């Protein structure tokens, strides 16, 4: 939180001090001129500027909230770049103006006193309003970068309160601050922060599809830097630098710093011409009306302040109300074999909510589809008889229909409707058994080859034990175990063989001494706990027989094509549950090696599924590939020749990184089952 608060604290302090100095100078000029009656005009302009700034912030927040995810990224990125431009301009302007600001404002106030009240209101409004708009934009940008608003708002609030106190002290002349040095020092820091905001904004534009290079990483330090550590959080919060950055981000960051910092430093070193100021004499200024010898016509004092505050609030409210999508009345759609789609009429383009009511007697699935391509725009599974659930989908120009699939019944497709207008919507093109047939066959070939290798390796392990070569047996045990662990997507088809080959001790009454404890983990326990070769001969023979039996049975086992998409994330779910907890370590300390074999199996599975995934979610695979490379790098660090660091010997930071990288990969793989789900055709 405090890492996110610091940039906002600095901007609140600096912008607050700038605006506060301006207000202090305006007030001091009027007081010295003996026209305190004009002070309400200054405060009216200040109130109007504050109302405008807060309204601007509200418009940014609620406008962004109504956009799609990609549009939000583009919107956030664009405003981040604009914020950098404003902050850069502000830094240079204040560097030039710090010395002559007081005299310039006094001249404006003196001129305003000779005219109506409106000029003085406008003078204070413009002087403060610019700082307020810059603050609102920068705060919104930093809140977007932080992913939360508490830290940035807290930091800005502290900065504004502190700046208010400093300005009061300067006004009362109890403080002396070299403003030129202050604004120079804060300018340097803000330039560094703005460079990070620029990089963050460009990354958002890449995520939103506006700029290319989303997956072109210039650096990836996630393998050596813990993104969740306090120091990483601080650097990310203050400077918007992340362990992983694209080439565009790095080039923009370095280029901005090089150019802007050079110009700023040169400007500081250049001689500054002193600005001559003339003191304003109180007896030379009179109120309008005083010179004419008559009292001016007065209006109620509350009218103008209320108006200038209310107008931006009303305008902002209208902008938010008009900018948010208007909710359409939700249609209630019947779901059953006989009434599928009843109540469906052509909706307006945009994000729509449909109330799906099961009028039949069977639990059903229902899909909003394009009947010409069977592309799916929304779905509900397990809709029980008599119940109603909401289905939210984005509707654009095209043809739509409902497909109802009752449990144990035939799929029914409703009458289609035509929608005109709109932009684009994300649809999932369903796959068929035929689509998955080729990937399944490729993976079966991979498993067949792996099982043949496994049988040969277990026989080598058996020979080691029979010959009493236990050191060699430990090495060959790991080789064979990793081969088996890389066949993850087929585990569900191995039936009872998996328990015989790789069964865990969990649930066995006798634990490691139980007669049913067999396979790799039984041998692992014996090899790393000093058991004799004679005691391991029977478990080794049994492992060879089980591996050979699986090789023979596999071609006739039921390996459904629908299993492939499910295994894309299930392999690593088991890795996270068993290997990365050390739950399956029986003494070898090689859980991380097994995790690497599981990762290899996941990579092989994605290879055969890649053609289908590329056409349905082209942005998914580059992200997953980067996740896999990151996790592989972390696992490789734990390898030392033929030895591996045991999970329970990892330091907390390294263990957190591995778990975090695995969790991120699982999250990015989670859409695969839905993308490649086989759906019944009508």
C-alpha positions in Angstrom: 0.0 0.0 0.0 2.7 2.5 1.0 4.6 1.8 -2.2 1.5 2.8 -4.1 0.9 5.8 -1.8 4.3 7.5 -2.4 3.8 8.7 -6.0 0.4 10.1 -5.0 1.8 11.7 -1.9 4.5 13.4 -3.9 2.0 14.6 -6.5 -0.5 15.7 -3.8 2.3 17.6 -2.0 3.6 19.3 -5.1 0.4 20.1 -6.8 -1.2 21.1 -3.5 1.7 23.4 -2.8 1.5 25.0 -6.3 -2.2 25.6 -6.0 -1.8 26.7 -2.3 0.9 29.2 -3.2 -1.3 30.7 -5.9 -4.2 31.0 -3.5 -1.9 32.4 -0.7 -0.6 35.1 -3.1 -4.1 36.0 -4.3 -5.3 36.3 -0.7 -2.2 38.2 0.5 -2.6 40.7 -2.4 -6.2 41.4 -1.6 -5.5 41.7 2.2 -2.7 44.1 1.6 -4.8 46.1 -0.8 -7.4 46.5 1.9 -10.2 44.9 -0.1 -11.0 41.8 2.0 -14.5 42.0 0.7 -13.3 40.5 -2.5 -11.9 37.4 -0.8 -15.2 35.4 -1.4 -14.6 35.8 -5.1 -11.2 34.0 -4.7 -12.8 31.2 -2.6 -15.6 30.9 -5.2 -13.1 30.3 -7.9 -11.2 27.8 -5.7 -14.4 25.9 -4.9 -15.3 25.8 -8.6 -11.8 24.4 -9.4 -12.2 21.7 -6.7 -15.7 20.7 -8.0 -14.4 20.5 -11.5 -11.5 18.3 -10.5 -13.5 15.9 -8.5 -16.2 15.7 -11.2 -13.4 15.0 -13.7 -12.2 12.1 -11.5 -15.7 10.7 -11.3 -16.2 10.8 -15.0 -12.9 8.9 -15.5 -13.8 6.3 -13.0 -17.3 5.6 -14.1 -16.6 5.9 -17.8 -13.8 3.3 -17.6 -16.0 1.0 -15.5 -18.6 0.8 -18.3 -16.1 -0.3 -20.9 -15.1 -3.8 -22.0 -11.9 -5.3 -20.6 -9.9 -4.5 -23.7 -11.4 -1.0 -24.0 -10.5 -0.4 -20.3 -6.9 -1.3 -21.0 -6.8 1.1 -24.0 -8.6 3.8 -22.1 -6.3 3.5 -19.1 -3.2 3.4 -21.3 -4.2 6.5 -23.2 -4.9 8.5 -20.1 -1.6 7.3 -18.6 0.3 8.7 -21.5 -1.7 12.0 -21.3 -0.9 12.2 -17.6 2.8 11.8 -18.3 2.5 14.7 -20.8 0.7 16.9 -18.2 3.1 16.1 -15.4 6.1 16.7 -17.6 4.8 20.1 -18.7 4.0 21.0 -15.1 7.5 20.1 -13.9 9.1 22.4 -16.6 6.5 25.2 -16.1 7.1 25.4 -12.3 10.8 25.3 -12.7 10.6 28.4 -14.9 7.9 30.2 -13.0 8.8 29.6 -9.3 10.7 32.9 -8.9 8.3 35.2 -10.8 5.0 33.6 -9.9 4.2 36.0 -7.0 4.7 39.2 -9.1 2.8 37.8 -12.1 -0.2 36.9 -10.0 -0.2 40.3 -8.2 -0.4 42.0 -11.5 -3.4 39.9 -12.5 -5.2 40.6 -9.2 -4.5 44.3 -9.5 -6.0 44.3 -13.0 -9.0 42.2 -11.8 -9.8 44.6 -9.0 -10.6 47.3 -11.6 -13.3 45.1 -13.2 -16.2 43.0 -12.1 -16.2 40.1 -9.7 -16.3 37.5 -12.5 -12.7 38.3 -13.6 -11.3 37.6 -10.1 -13.3 34.4 -9.9 -12.0 33.3 -13.3 -8.4 34.2 -12.3 -8.4 32.0 -9.2 -10.4 29.3 -10.9 -7.9 29.0 -13.8 -4.9 29.2 -11.4 -6.1 26.4 -9.2 -8.2 24.4 -11.8 -5.2 23.3 -13.8 -3.5 21.8 -10.7 -6.7 20.1 -9.7 -7.2 18.5 -13.1 -3.6 17.3 -13.3 -4.0 15.8 -9.8 -7.2 14.0 -10.6 -5.7 12.5 -13.8 -2.5 11.5 -12.1 -4.4 10.0 -9.1 -6.7 8.0 -11.4 -3.7 6.7 -13.4 -1.7 5.6 -10.3 -4.8 3.9 -8.9 -5.2 2.0 -12.1 -1.5 1.0 -12.0 -1.8 -0.1 -8.4 -5.0 -2.0 -8.9 -6.5 -0.4 -5.9 -7.4 3.1 -4.7 -6.8 3.1 -0.9 -3.0 3.6 -1.2 -3.0 6.4 -3.9 -5.9 8.3 -2.2 -4.2 8.0 1.2 -0.9 9.2 -0.2 -2.5 12.1 -2.0 -4.6 13.1 1.1 -1.4 13.2 3.3 0.4 15.3 0.6 -2.5 17.7 0.3 -2.8 18.2 4.0 0.9 18.8 4.4 0.9 21.2 1.5 -2.0 23.1 3.1 0.0 23.5 6.3 3.1 24.6 4.4 1.2 27.2 2.5 -0.4 28.6 5.7 3.0 28.8 7.2 4.3 30.6 4.2 1.4 33.0 4.2 1.9 33.8 7.9 5.7 34.0 7.2 6.6 31.5 9.8 8.3 29.3 7.3 11.0 30.0 4.8 11.4 27.6 1.9 13.6 27.9 -1.2 10.8 27.2 -3.7 13.2 27.0 -6.6 15.2 24.2 -5.0 12.0 22.5 -3.7 10.4 22.3 -7.2 13.7 21.3 -8.8 14.2 18.3 -6.4 10.6 17.2 -6.6 10.8 17.6 -10.4 13.6 15.1 -10.7 11.7 12.5 -8.7 8.5 13.1 -10.6 10.3 12.7 -13.9 11.5 9.2 -12.8 7.9 8.3 -11.6 6.4 9.6 -14.9 8.8 7.4 -16.8 7.3 4.4 -15.0 3.8 5.6 -15.6 4.6 5.9 -19.3 5.8 2.3 -19.4 2.7 1.2 -17.5 0.5 3.1 -20.0 2.1 1.6 -23.0 1.7 -1.9 -21.5 -2.0 -1.2 -21.1 -2.2 -0.2 -24.7 -0.5 -3.4 -25.7 -2.9 -5.4 -23.5 -5.8 -3.6 -25.2 -4.5 -4.5 -28.6 -3.7 -0.9 -29.6 0.0 -1.4 -29.8 2.0 -4.5 -30.8 4.6 -6.4 -28.9 2.5 -7.7 -26.1 4.6 -10.9 -25.7 7.9 -9.4 -26.9 9.7 -9.4 -23.5 12.9 -7.5 -23.1 13.5 -8.8 -19.6 12.0 -11.4 -17.4 13.4 -11.4 -13.9 10.6 -13.3 -12.3 12.9 -16.3 -11.9 15.2 -14.3 -9.6 12.9 -11.6 -8.1 9.9 -12.4 -6.0 7.1 -10.1 -7.3 5.3 -10.4 -3.9 8.3 -9.3 -1.7 8.2 -6.0 0.1 11.0 -4.5 -1.9 9.5 -5.6 -5.3 6.1 -4.2 -4.2 7.8 -0.9 -3.2 9.6 -0.6 -6.6 6.5 -1.5 -8.5 4.4 1.0 -6.5 6.7 3.9 -6.7 8.4 3.5 -10.1 5.9 1.1 -11.9 8.9 -1.2 -12.8 7.9 -4.8 -12.9 10.1 -8.0 -13.1 8.7 -8.6 -16.6 8.7 -5.8 -19.2 8.3 -5.7 -22.9 10.7 -4.1 -25.3 8.4 -1.2 -25.9 8.2 -0.5 -22.1 11.9 -0.6 -21.7 12.7 1.6 -24.7 10.1 4.2 -23.7 11.3 4.2 -20.1 14.9 4.7 -21.0 14.2 7.1 -23.8 11.9 9.3 -21.7 14.4 9.5 -18.8 17.3 10.3 -21.1 15.6 13.1 -23.0 13.4 14.7 -20.3 15.9 14.5 -17.5 18.7 16.0 -19.7 16.5 18.9 -20.7 15.4 19.5 -17.1 18.9 19.4 -15.7 20.1 21.8 -18.4 17.3 24.2 -17.6 18.2 24.1 -13.9 21.8 25.0 -14.6 20.9 27.8 -17.0 20.8 31.3 -15.5 17.3 32.4 -14.6 16.4 36.0 -15.2 15.0 37.7 -12.1 11.4 38.8 -12.5 10.8 42.3 -11.3 7.7 42.7 -9.2 6.1 45.8 -8.1 4.3 46.0 -4.8 0.7 46.9 -4.9 -0.2 50.0 -2.8 -3.3 49.6 -0.8 -4.4 53.2 -1.3 -4.2 52.9 -5.1 -6.8 50.3 -5.3 -10.5 50.9 -4.7 -13.5 48.8 -5.0 -15.6 49.4 -8.2 -18.4 51.6 -7.1 -16.3 53.3 -4.4 -14.8 55.4 -7.2 -18.1 56.2 -8.5 -19.4 57.2 -5.1 -22.2 54.8 -5.1 -22.8 51.3 -3.7 -22.8 48.5 -6.2 -26.0 46.5 -6.8 -25.7 43.3 -4.7 -27.0 39.7 -5.4 -27.3 37.0 -2.7 -23.8 36.0 -1.7 -24.6 32.3 -2.0 -25.8 32.3 -5.6 -22.4 32.3 -7.4 -20.6 29.8 -5.2 -23.5 27.4 -5.4 -23.7 27.8 -9.2 -20.0 27.3 -9.9 -19.9 24.2 -7.7 -23.2 22.7 -9.0 -22.5 23.2 -12.7 -19.5 20.8 -13.0 -21.2 18.3 -10.8 -24.3 18.3 -12.9 -22.3 18.1 -16.1 -20.3 15.2 -14.7 -23.4 13.4 -13.6 -24.9 13.7 -17.1 -21.7 12.5 -18.7 -21.6 9.4 -16.4 -25.3 8.7 -17.0 -25.1 9.1 -20.7 -21.8 7.2 -21.0 -22.9 4.1 -19.1 -24.7 1.4 -21.1 -28.5 1.5 -20.6 -29.7 -1.8 -19.2 -32.2 -3.5 -21.4 -35.2 -5.2 -20.0 -34.1 -8.8 -19.5 -35.9 -11.3 -21.7 -37.1 -14.5 -20.0 -36.2 -17.5 -22.3 -37.7 -21.0 -21.9 -35.4 -23.9 -21.7 -36.8 -27.4 -22.5 -37.1 -29.9 -25.3 -40.5 -28.6 -26.4 -40.1 -24.9 -25.7 -36.4 -24.1 -26.3 -36.0 -20.4 -27.0 -39.7 -19.4 -26.4 -39.7 -15.7 -25.5 -36.6 -14.8 -27.5 -36.8 -11.7 -29.6 -34.1 -9.8 -31.4 -32.3 -7.8 -28.7 -30.5 -4.5 -29.1 -26.7 -4.7 -29.6 -24.6 -4.6 -26.5 -24.2 -6.4 -23.2 -27.5 -8.2 -22.5 -28.9 -10.2 -19.6 -31.2 -13.1 -20.4 -33.3 -14.9 -17.7 -33.1 -18.6 -18.6 -36.1 -20.5 -17.1 -36.2 -24.3 -17.3 -39.8 -25.2 -18.2 -39.1 -28.9 -18.7 -38.7 -31.9 -16.4 -34.9 -32.5 -17.0 -31.8 -30.6 -15.9 -30.5 -28.9 -19.0 -27.6 -27.0 -20.5 -28.4 -24.0 -22.7 -26.2 -22.1 -25.1 -26.5 -18.8 -27.0 -25.1 -19.7 -30.4 -24.6 -18.6 -34.0 -26.6 -21.3 -35.7 -24.5 -21.1 -38.9 -21.2 -21.8 -37.2 -22.3 -23.1 -33.8 -20.1 -20.5 -32.1 -21.1 -20.1 -28.5 -21.6 -16.6 -27.0 -22.8 -17.7 -23.6 -23.8 -20.8 -21.7 -25.4 -22.2 -18.5 -24.8 -25.7 -17.3 -26.9 -27.7 -14.8 -30.1 -25.6 -15.0 -32.6 -27.6 -12.8 -36.3 -28.0 -13.7 -38.4 -25.0 -12.6 -35.4 -22.8 -11.8 -34.2 -19.5 -13.4 -30.7 -18.2 -13.8 -29.3 -15.2 -15.6 -27.0 -15.5 -18.6 -25.0 -12.4 -19.6 -23.7 -12.1 -23.1 -22.5 -9.4 -25.5 -24.7 -9.2 -28.6 -23.5 -7.7 -31.9 -24.6 -7.8 -35.5 -25.3 -11.4 -36.5 -27.7 -14.3 -36.2 -28.5 -15.9 -32.8 -30.4 -18.9 -31.5 -30.7 -21.0 -28.3 -29.5 -24.6 -28.1 -31.0 -26.5 -25.2 -29.5 -29.8 -24.2 -31.6 -31.8 -21.6 -29.8 -34.5 -19.6 -30.2 -37.8 -21.5 -32.2 -36.1 -24.2 -31.5 -34.7 -27.7 -30.2 -31.2 -28.3 -32.8 -28.7 -29.6 -32.1 -25.5 -31.4 -34.6 -22.6 -31.3 -35.7 -20.3 -34.2 -32.9 -17.8 -35.1 -33.2 -14.0 -34.8 -31.2 -11.4 -36.6 -29.4 -8.5 -34.9 -28.1 -5.5 -36.8 -25.4 -3.1 -35.7 -22.9 -3.3 -32.9 -19.2 -4.0 -32.8 -17.5 -7.3 -32.0 -18.1 -10.0 -29.5 -16.0 -12.9 -28.3 -17.4 -16.3 -29.3 -16.1 -19.8 -28.8 -16.3 -22.1 -31.8 -17.1 -25.6 -30.4 -15.0 -28.7 -31.2 -16.2 -32.1 -32.2 -14.9 -35.6 -31.7 -13.5 -35.4 -35.2 -11.6 -32.2 -34.3 -9.9 -33.8 -31.4 -9.2 -37.1 -33.1 -5.9 -36.1 -34.6 -4.5 -34.6 -31.4 -5.6 -37.7 -29.5 -3.8 -39.9 -31.9 -0.7 -37.8 -31.6 -0.7 -38.0 -27.9 -1.3 -41.7 -27.9 1.8 -42.2 -30.0 3.7 -40.1 -27.4 2.4 -42.3 -24.6 3.2 -45.5 -26.5 6.7 -44.4 -26.9 7.0 -43.3 -23.3 5.7 -46.6 -22.0 8.2 -48.5 -24.2 11.0 -46.4 -22.7 9.5 -46.9 -19.2 9.6 -50.7 -19.5 13.2 -50.7 -20.6 14.2 -48.3 -17.8 12.4 -50.3 -15.1 14.2 -53.4 -16.2 17.5 -51.6 -15.9 16.5 -50.5 -12.4 15.6 -54.1 -11.6 19.0 -55.3 -12.8 20.8 -52.7 -10.6 19.0 -54.0 -7.6 19.6 -57.6 -8.4 23.3 -56.8 -8.9 23.4 -54.9 -5.6 24.4 -51.7 -7.4 22.3 -49.5 -5.2 24.0 -46.2 -6.0 23.4 -46.7 -9.7 19.8 -47.9 -8.8 19.1 -44.5 -7.3 20.1 -42.7 -10.5 18.2 -45.1 -12.7 15.2 -44.9 -10.4 14.9 -41.2 -11.0 15.3 -41.6 -14.7 12.5 -44.1 -14.9 10.2 -42.2 -12.5 10.6 -39.0 -14.6 9.6 -40.9 -17.7 6.4 -42.1 -16.1 5.7 -38.6 -14.6 5.8 -37.0 -18.1 2.8 -39.0 -19.2 0.3 -37.0 -17.2 -2.5 -36.6 -19.6 -3.0 -40.4 -19.8 -3.2 -41.1 -16.0 -7.0 -41.3 -16.1 -6.8 -44.2 -18.6 -4.3 -46.3 -16.7 -7.0 -47.8 -14.5 -5.4 -49.8 -11.6 -1.9 -49.7 -13.1 -1.2 -46.2 -11.8 -1.7 -47.3 -8.2 0.7 -50.2 -8.8 3.3 -48.1 -10.5 3.1 -44.8 -8.7 0.9 -45.4 -5.7 1.3 -43.2 -2.6 1.4 -44.3 1.0 -1.6 -42.2 1.9 -4.5 -44.3 3.2 -2.5 -47.5 3.7 -3.0 -48.8 7.3 0.6 -49.9 7.6 2.1 -46.9 6.0 5.5 -47.5 4.4 5.5 -51.1 5.8 2.1 -51.9 4.3 2.0 -54.9 2.0 0.1 -52.9 -0.6 2.8 -50.1 -0.8 4.3 -50.7 -4.2 5.9 -49.2 -7.2 8.2 -46.2 -7.6 7.6 -44.7 -4.1 8.1 -48.1 -2.4 11.5 -48.4 -4.1 12.3 -44.8 -3.3 11.7 -45.4 0.4 13.9 -48.4 0.4 16.7 -47.0 -1.7 17.0 -43.8 0.4 16.4 -45.4 3.8 19.2 -48.0 3.7 17.2 -51.2 2.8 19.2 -54.1 1.4 19.0 -55.1 -2.3 17.4 -58.4 -1.2 14.5 -56.6 0.4 14.0 -54.5 -2.7 14.1 -57.3 -5.3 10.4 -58.2 -5.0 9.1 -54.5 -5.3 11.5 -54.1 -8.3 10.1 -57.2 -10.0 6.6 -56.0 -9.4 7.3 -52.6 -10.9 8.7 -54.2 -14.1 5.6 -56.4 -14.4 3.3 -53.5 -13.8 5.0 -51.3 -16.4 5.0 -54.1 -19.0 1.3 -54.8 -18.2 0.4 -51.2 -18.8 2.3 -51.1 -22.0 0.3 -54.1 -23.2 -3.1 -52.8 -22.0 -2.9 -49.2 -23.0 -3.9 -49.5 -26.7 -7.2 -51.0 -25.7 -7.9 -48.7 -22.8 -10.6 -46.0 -23.0 -8.8 -42.8 -23.7 -11.5 -40.3 -24.6 -10.7 -37.3 -26.8 -12.6 -35.1 -24.3 -10.0 -36.0 -21.7 -7.3 -34.0 -23.4 -8.6 -30.5 -22.7 -9.3 -31.4 -19.1 -5.7 -32.6 -18.5 -4.3 -29.3 -19.7 -4.5 -27.9 -16.2 -5.2 -31.1 -14.1 -1.6 -32.3 -14.5 -0.2 -29.2 -12.8 -3.0 -29.1 -10.2 -1.7 -32.5 -9.0 1.8 -31.1 -9.1 0.8 -28.2 -6.9 -1.0 -30.5 -4.5 1.5 -33.3 -4.2 5.0 -32.4 -5.6 5.3 -28.8 -4.5 4.1 -29.6 -1.0 6.7 -32.5 -0.7 3.8 -34.8 0.1 5.1 -37.6 -2.1 8.8 -37.4 -1.1 9.9 -40.8 0.3 13.5 -39.8 0.8 14.9 -38.9 -2.6 14.2 -35.1 -2.4 13.4 -35.1 -6.1 9.9 -33.6 -6.0 11.0 -30.6 -8.1 12.4 -33.0 -10.7 9.0 -34.7 -10.9 7.4 -31.2 -11.2 9.6 -30.6 -14.2 8.5 -33.9 -15.7 4.9 -32.9 -15.2 5.6 -29.6 -16.9 7.1 -31.5 -19.8 3.9 -33.6 -20.1 1.8 -30.4 -20.0 4.0 -28.9 -22.8 3.6 -32.0 -24.9 -0.2 -31.9 -24.5 -0.3 -28.3 -25.5 1.7 -29.1 -28.5 -0.9 -31.5 -29.9 -3.8 -29.0 -28.9 -2.0 -26.0 -30.3 -3.7 -25.9 -33.7 -7.2 -25.9 -32.1 -6.2 -23.3 -29.5 -4.6 -21.0 -31.9 -7.8 -20.5 -33.9 -10.0 -20.1 -30.8 -7.8 -18.0 -28.4 -4.7 -16.8 -30.3 -3.6 -14.7 -27.3 -3.6 -17.6 -24.9 -0.7 -19.6 -26.1 2.0 -16.9 -26.0 1.0 -16.1 -22.4 1.1 -19.8 -21.5 4.4 -20.3 -23.2 5.9 -17.5 -21.2 4.5 -19.0 -18.0 6.0 -22.4 -18.8 9.4 -20.9 -19.5 9.3 -18.9 -16.3 8.4 -22.0 -14.2 11.0 -24.1 -16.0 13.7 -21.5 -15.1 12.7 -21.6 -11.5 12.8 -25.4 -11.4 16.2 -25.5 -13.1 17.7 -23.4 -10.3 17.0 -26.3 -7.9 19.0 -28.7 -10.0 22.6 -29.4 -9.2 23.9 -32.0 -11.7 22.1 -35.2 -10.9 20.9 -33.9 -7.5 17.9 -31.7 -6.6 17.1 -29.4 -3.8 14.3 -31.0 -1.7 11.1 -28.9 -1.4 11.5 -28.5 2.3 15.0 -27.2 1.9 14.0 -24.3 -0.3 14.1 -20.9 1.3 10.7 -19.2 1.7 11.2 -16.8 -1.2 12.2 -19.4 -3.7 9.3 -21.7 -2.7 6.9 -18.8 -3.0 8.1 -18.0 -6.5 7.7 -21.6 -7.7 4.2 -21.9 -6.2 3.3 -18.5 -7.6 4.6 -19.3 -11.1 2.7 -22.6 -11.0 -0.5 -20.9 -9.8 -0.2 -18.3 -12.6 0.2 -21.0 -15.2 -2.8 -22.9 -13.9 -4.9 -19.7 -14.0 -3.8 -19.1 -17.6 -4.6 -22.7 -18.6 -8.0 -22.7 -16.9 -9.9 -21.6 -20.1 -8.7 -24.5 -22.2 -11.4 -27.0 -21.1 -14.2 -24.5 -22.0 -12.5 -23.6 -25.3 -12.2 -27.2 -26.4 -15.4 -28.6 -24.9 -17.3 -31.0 -27.1 -20.9 -29.8 -27.3 -23.9 -31.8 -28.7 -25.1 -30.7 -32.0 -28.9 -30.2 -32.7 
